[in-house]
Amino acid sequence: MIYKNVSLKNYNTFGLDYKASTLIKVKTEEDAISVLHQSKSLKKPLLILGGGSNILFTADFDGTIIHSGIGGIKIEEKTPEYVIVSAGSGVNWDEFVEWSVSNGNGGIENLSLIPGLTGASPIQNIGAYGIEAKDVIEKVRTVSIDDCSIREFSNGECMFGYRNSIFKQEYKGKFLVTRVFFRLRTSPEYRLNYGSLNAEIGKLGELSLRNVRQAVINIRRSKLPDPQVTGNAGSFFKNPVIASAYADILKEKYPLMPFYPETTGKTKIAAGWLLEQCGWKGKKSGAAAVHENQALVLINTGNASGKEIYDLSEKIKQSVFEKFNIELDREVEIVGPI
């Protein structure tokens, strides 16, 4: 389906009402190949858009957006120890997690209630509560934007990093994800030592995939605004990873600072804590604001522009750098002039 001069309000979780010159929805891999065969005649630039849960538009998009609606969840292989499951890039991520839990397959229950589509999971290397997509992704099936060929990337070829992958670096905008293959466990191995997850599970009763999922949902709902009600893109900034020697200096000055040692001589710092120390929780700047319960979440209070939200993020970055000498990186991708 091809749409002209279409509103993007329902295609980004900030709820920003910009327009795209052209938006094309593809329902199958064959649709995607057919569309990309016409790429030379499509208005440039091209933007591949999933659920719009990690994007900030700052203006109308004067080009062509390709939106995946490729569905379907399939069991590709099953053994007593694991199951390989593929999901179309247009499958709602949380619906896929629910399917996994309902079928007794473990590995992604900690990633419950993350907004967006399954196709974004390898691009972003989504993560929460001690789990990242890279821990369970077997391979990623794609179509090349340049020559419409099918290419499958193994886990190693995806070059996963913290909220990062080859699809955000060397191959940014060069491949359209059609299916993602996951290796899930038939006998779950739980990871519960992150934040208040274990305590929340204790309130629900026995340890099970269902209760882990519900505990994550409960925690997320208590801290994060529903994008259907309040426009937001979840965590706006990445947790900074800094030299452990500098982290030790900060820890001495700020004993309550949450930090997570990495295996590479680096230490991850909780970005939300940094923002709270700079007084940002609940602060407003025009129609953009920082959420009152979670400082990492920037929100659209109703009629904010993308530029207002971006400018607020710049002020936040500057204040954190001035106080802690730490440079924050945005998790959200900016599309448009700044």
C-alpha positions as CSV (number, residue, x, y, z in Angstrom):
1,M,0.0,0.0,0.0
2,I,1.3,3.4,-1.0
3,Y,0.2,6.6,0.9
4,K,0.9,10.1,-0.1
5,N,1.3,13.2,2.2
6,V,0.5,10.9,5.2
7,S,0.5,12.0,8.8
8,L,3.2,10.3,10.9
9,K,1.3,10.8,14.2
10,N,0.4,7.1,14.5
11,Y,3.9,6.0,13.4
12,N,5.9,7.5,16.2
13,T,5.4,7.0,19.9
14,F,6.1,10.7,20.7
15,G,2.8,11.3,18.8
16,L,4.3,14.1,16.7
17,D,2.1,15.1,13.8
18,Y,4.6,15.6,11.0
19,K,3.9,14.3,7.5
20,A,5.8,12.1,5.1
21,S,5.7,12.7,1.3
22,T,5.3,8.9,0.7
23,L,4.7,6.0,3.1
24,I,4.8,2.4,1.7
25,K,3.6,-0.5,3.8
26,V,5.0,-3.9,3.0
27,K,3.2,-7.1,4.2
28,T,5.5,-9.8,2.9
29,E,9.2,-10.2,2.0
30,E,8.0,-10.4,-1.6
31,D,6.3,-7.0,-1.2
32,A,9.6,-5.6,0.2
33,I,11.6,-6.9,-2.7
34,S,9.0,-5.5,-5.2
35,V,9.1,-2.1,-3.6
36,L,12.9,-2.0,-3.4
37,H,13.1,-2.9,-7.1
38,Q,11.5,0.5,-7.7
39,S,13.9,2.3,-5.3
40,K,15.5,4.3,-8.0
41,S,12.2,5.9,-8.7
42,L,11.2,6.5,-5.1
43,K,11.6,9.9,-3.7
44,K,14.8,10.2,-1.6
45,P,15.8,9.9,1.2
46,L,14.5,6.5,2.1
47,L,13.7,5.7,5.8
48,I,12.9,2.2,7.1
49,L,10.4,2.7,10.0
50,G,9.1,0.1,12.4
51,G,7.0,1.1,15.4
52,G,8.5,4.5,15.7
53,S,9.3,3.9,19.3
54,N,12.9,5.0,19.1
55,I,12.7,7.9,16.8
56,L,12.3,11.7,17.1
57,F,11.0,13.6,14.0
58,T,11.8,17.3,14.0
59,A,10.1,18.2,10.7
60,D,8.1,16.7,7.9
61,F,9.9,13.9,6.1
62,D,10.3,14.9,2.4
63,G,11.1,11.4,1.2
64,T,9.8,7.8,1.3
65,I,9.2,5.8,4.4
66,I,9.0,2.0,4.1
67,H,7.0,0.5,7.0
68,S,7.1,-3.3,7.7
69,G,3.9,-5.1,8.4
70,I,5.5,-8.5,7.8
71,G,3.8,-10.8,10.3
72,G,3.9,-14.4,11.4
73,I,5.5,-16.4,14.2
74,K,7.0,-19.8,13.2
75,I,8.7,-22.6,15.0
76,E,11.6,-23.4,12.8
77,E,13.4,-26.1,14.9
78,K,12.8,-27.8,18.2
79,T,14.9,-29.9,20.5
80,P,14.6,-31.0,24.1
81,E,16.8,-28.1,25.1
82,Y,15.8,-25.2,22.8
83,V,13.5,-24.0,20.1
84,I,14.3,-21.8,17.1
85,V,11.5,-19.4,16.5
86,S,11.2,-16.8,13.7
87,A,9.0,-13.7,13.9
88,G,8.2,-11.3,11.1
89,S,9.7,-7.8,11.4
90,G,6.2,-6.3,11.7
91,V,5.2,-8.5,14.7
92,N,4.5,-6.4,17.8
93,W,7.4,-7.1,20.1
94,D,5.4,-7.5,23.3
95,E,2.9,-9.8,21.5
96,F,5.9,-11.9,20.6
97,V,7.1,-12.0,24.2
98,E,3.6,-13.0,25.3
99,W,3.6,-15.8,22.7
100,S,6.9,-17.1,23.9
101,V,5.9,-17.1,27.6
102,S,2.5,-18.8,26.7
103,N,4.4,-21.5,24.9
104,G,6.8,-22.1,27.7
105,N,9.8,-20.7,25.9
106,G,12.3,-18.7,28.0
107,G,14.8,-16.0,27.1
108,I,12.9,-12.9,26.4
109,E,10.5,-12.6,29.3
110,N,12.7,-9.8,30.9
111,L,12.0,-7.8,27.7
112,S,8.3,-7.6,28.3
113,L,6.4,-4.4,27.5
114,I,9.1,-2.8,25.4
115,P,7.3,-0.9,22.7
116,G,7.9,-1.3,19.0
117,L,8.2,-4.1,16.4
118,T,10.3,-7.2,16.4
119,G,12.3,-6.0,13.4
120,A,13.8,-3.3,15.5
121,S,15.1,-5.8,18.2
122,P,18.4,-6.6,16.4
123,I,18.9,-3.1,15.1
124,Q,18.7,-1.6,18.6
125,N,19.9,-4.6,20.4
126,I,17.0,-3.9,22.8
127,G,17.6,-4.7,26.4
128,A,16.1,-4.6,29.9
129,Y,16.6,-6.2,33.3
130,G,19.9,-7.9,32.5
131,I,18.9,-9.3,29.1
132,E,19.7,-8.0,25.6
133,A,18.4,-9.2,22.2
134,K,21.8,-10.4,21.3
135,D,21.6,-13.1,24.0
136,V,18.8,-14.9,22.1
137,I,19.1,-13.8,18.4
138,E,20.2,-16.7,16.2
139,K,20.2,-14.8,12.9
140,V,18.5,-11.9,11.0
141,R,17.0,-12.2,7.6
142,T,17.1,-9.0,5.4
143,V,16.6,-7.6,2.0
144,S,19.4,-5.4,0.6
145,I,18.2,-1.9,-0.3
146,D,20.8,-1.6,-3.1
147,D,20.2,-4.8,-5.1
148,C,17.2,-6.5,-3.5
149,S,19.1,-9.6,-2.6
150,I,18.3,-11.7,0.5
151,R,21.0,-11.8,3.1
152,E,21.0,-13.5,6.5
153,F,23.2,-12.2,9.2
154,S,24.4,-14.6,12.0
155,N,24.5,-13.3,15.5
156,G,28.3,-12.6,15.2
157,E,27.9,-10.8,11.9
158,C,25.4,-8.4,13.6
159,M,28.3,-6.9,15.6
160,F,26.0,-6.3,18.6
161,G,27.0,-3.7,21.2
162,Y,25.2,-1.8,23.9
163,R,22.0,-0.6,22.1
164,N,24.0,-1.0,18.9
165,S,24.5,-3.2,15.9
166,I,26.0,-3.2,12.5
167,F,22.6,-2.0,11.3
168,K,23.1,1.3,13.1
169,Q,26.7,1.6,12.0
170,E,28.3,0.3,8.7
171,Y,25.0,-0.9,7.3
172,K,22.7,1.8,8.5
173,G,19.8,2.2,6.1
174,K,21.2,-0.5,3.8
175,F,19.0,-3.5,4.7
176,L,15.4,-4.0,5.5
177,V,14.8,-6.6,8.2
178,T,12.1,-9.1,7.2
179,R,12.4,-11.9,9.9
180,V,14.3,-12.4,13.1
181,F,15.2,-15.9,14.3
182,F,15.5,-16.5,18.1
183,R,17.0,-19.4,20.1
184,L,14.7,-19.8,23.1
185,R,15.0,-22.3,25.9
186,T,12.5,-25.0,26.7
187,S,13.9,-25.1,30.3
188,P,14.1,-21.4,31.3
189,E,17.2,-20.0,33.0
190,Y,16.0,-17.0,34.9
191,R,18.0,-13.7,35.4
192,L,16.5,-11.9,38.4
193,N,19.3,-10.0,39.9
194,Y,18.6,-6.7,38.3
195,G,16.9,-3.8,40.1
196,S,13.8,-4.7,42.0
197,L,12.8,-7.7,39.8
198,N,13.3,-10.4,42.3
199,A,11.3,-8.6,45.0
200,E,8.4,-8.0,42.6
201,I,8.4,-11.7,41.6
202,G,8.2,-12.5,45.3
203,K,4.9,-10.6,45.5
204,L,3.4,-12.7,42.7
205,G,4.2,-16.1,44.1
206,E,6.2,-18.9,42.5
207,L,9.0,-18.4,40.0
208,S,7.7,-18.9,36.5
209,L,8.0,-17.4,33.1
210,R,4.5,-15.9,33.5
211,N,5.4,-14.3,36.9
212,V,8.7,-12.9,35.6
213,R,6.9,-11.3,32.7
214,Q,4.2,-9.9,35.0
215,A,6.8,-8.6,37.4
216,V,8.6,-6.7,34.6
217,I,5.2,-5.3,33.3
218,N,4.3,-4.2,36.8
219,I,7.7,-2.4,37.3
220,R,7.6,-0.8,33.9
221,R,4.1,0.5,34.3
222,S,4.9,2.0,37.7
223,K,7.8,4.0,36.3
224,L,7.1,4.6,32.6
225,P,4.3,6.5,30.9
226,D,2.1,4.6,28.4
227,P,2.9,6.0,24.9
228,Q,-0.8,5.6,24.0
229,V,-1.5,8.2,26.6
230,T,1.6,10.3,26.9
231,G,4.0,10.7,23.9
232,N,7.4,9.3,24.7
233,A,10.1,6.9,23.3
234,G,11.1,5.2,26.6
235,S,14.7,5.8,27.7
236,F,16.0,8.8,25.7
237,F,19.6,8.4,26.7
238,K,21.9,5.4,26.9
239,N,23.6,4.5,30.3
240,P,27.1,5.9,29.8
241,V,30.0,3.5,30.0
242,I,33.1,5.2,31.4
243,A,36.6,4.2,32.5
244,S,36.5,2.3,35.8
245,A,39.2,4.5,37.3
246,Y,37.0,7.6,36.8
247,A,34.0,5.7,38.1
248,D,35.9,5.0,41.3
249,I,36.5,8.7,41.7
250,L,32.8,9.5,41.2
251,K,31.8,6.7,43.6
252,E,34.0,8.2,46.3
253,K,32.3,11.5,45.8
254,Y,28.8,10.1,45.3
255,P,28.6,6.9,47.4
256,L,25.0,6.2,46.4
257,M,25.7,6.4,42.7
258,P,24.5,3.2,41.0
259,F,27.2,1.6,38.9
260,Y,27.7,-1.7,37.0
261,P,31.2,-3.0,36.4
262,E,31.8,-4.3,32.8
263,T,34.3,-7.0,31.9
264,T,36.4,-4.6,29.8
265,G,37.8,-2.3,32.4
266,K,34.8,0.0,32.0
267,T,31.9,0.8,34.3
268,K,28.3,1.5,33.3
269,I,26.6,4.4,35.1
270,A,22.9,4.8,35.5
271,A,22.0,7.7,33.3
272,G,18.7,8.2,35.1
273,W,20.5,8.8,38.4
274,L,22.8,11.4,36.7
275,L,19.7,13.3,35.4
276,E,18.1,13.2,38.9
277,Q,21.2,14.6,40.5
278,C,21.0,17.5,38.0
279,G,17.5,18.2,39.0
280,W,15.7,17.2,35.8
281,K,13.0,14.9,37.1
282,G,9.6,16.4,36.4
283,K,11.1,19.6,34.8
284,K,9.3,21.2,31.8
285,S,10.6,23.2,28.8
286,G,7.7,24.5,26.8
287,A,5.5,21.5,25.9
288,A,8.3,19.1,26.4
289,A,9.1,17.6,29.8
290,V,11.0,15.0,31.8
291,H,8.8,12.4,33.3
292,E,8.1,12.8,37.0
293,N,8.8,9.1,37.8
294,Q,11.7,8.4,35.5
295,A,14.2,11.0,34.5
296,L,15.4,9.1,31.5
297,V,12.0,9.5,29.8
298,L,11.3,12.7,27.9
299,I,7.7,13.3,27.1
300,N,5.4,15.2,24.9
301,T,2.9,16.9,27.2
302,G,0.4,17.4,24.3
303,N,1.6,19.7,21.6
304,A,5.4,19.7,21.7
305,S,7.4,19.9,18.6
306,G,10.3,17.6,17.8
307,K,12.6,20.5,18.1
308,E,11.4,21.3,21.6
309,I,12.1,17.8,22.7
310,Y,15.5,17.8,21.1
311,D,16.4,21.2,22.6
312,L,15.4,19.8,26.1
313,S,17.7,16.8,25.5
314,E,20.5,19.2,24.6
315,K,20.1,21.1,27.9
316,I,20.1,17.8,29.8
317,K,23.3,16.7,28.1
318,Q,25.0,19.9,28.8
319,S,24.1,19.9,32.5
320,V,25.3,16.3,33.0
321,F,28.6,17.1,31.3
322,E,29.1,20.2,33.5
323,K,28.4,18.4,36.7
324,F,29.9,15.0,36.1
325,N,32.2,15.4,33.0
326,I,30.2,12.6,31.3
327,E,29.0,12.9,27.7
328,L,25.5,11.3,27.3
329,D,24.6,9.6,24.1
330,R,21.0,9.6,22.9
331,E,19.3,6.2,22.5
332,V,16.6,7.9,20.3
333,E,17.4,8.6,16.6
334,I,16.9,12.1,15.4
335,V,15.3,12.4,11.9
336,G,15.1,15.9,10.5
337,P,16.9,19.2,11.0
338,I,18.2,20.3,14.4
